[in-house]
Amino acid sequence: MGASVLIGILITFLVVILVLYLVQRLPLDARARQIAQIIVIIIGIISLLKYLAVF
């Protein structure tokens, strides 16, 4: 049980890092890029909290 939670957390973390990298590569202005990064980080935090059984 503990190993699967750890693997899920690791995969979620890697996906968030990958999406943040891809957002940086998009041809957006600075404000839109910042909003997209904040949204990705919030979704990543909520995902991690689900793995930790907070929600």
C-alpha positions in Angstrom: 0.0 0.0 0.0 2.7 2.5 0.9 4.8 1.7 -2.2 1.8 2.4 -4.5 1.2 5.7 -2.8 4.8 6.7 -3.1 4.8 5.7 -6.8 1.6 7.7 -7.4 3.1 10.8 -5.7 6.3 10.5 -7.8 4.4 10.1 -11.1 2.2 13.1 -10.2 5.3 15.2 -9.4 7.0 14.2 -12.6 3.8 15.0 -14.7 3.5 18.4 -13.0 7.2 19.2 -13.8 6.7 18.1 -17.4 3.6 20.2 -17.9 5.3 23.2 -16.4 8.1 22.7 -18.9 5.7 22.5 -21.7 3.9 25.6 -20.6 7.2 27.4 -20.7 7.6 26.4 -24.4 4.2 27.8 -25.4 4.3 31.1 -27.3 2.3 33.0 -24.7 2.8 36.4 -23.2 4.2 36.5 -19.6 0.8 37.0 -17.9 -0.9 34.1 -19.6 2.1 31.9 -19.0 2.1 32.8 -15.3 -1.7 32.0 -15.0 -1.2 28.7 -16.7 1.7 27.8 -14.3 -0.4 28.7 -11.3 -3.3 26.5 -12.6 -0.9 23.6 -13.2 0.6 23.9 -9.7 -2.8 24.1 -8.0 -4.0 21.0 -9.9 -0.7 19.2 -8.9 -1.1 20.1 -5.3 -4.8 18.8 -5.3 -3.6 15.6 -6.9 -0.9 15.1 -4.3 -3.4 15.7 -1.5 -5.7 13.1 -3.0 -2.8 10.6 -2.8 -2.2 11.5 0.8 -6.0 10.9 1.5 -6.7 14.4 2.5 -9.6 14.6 0.1 
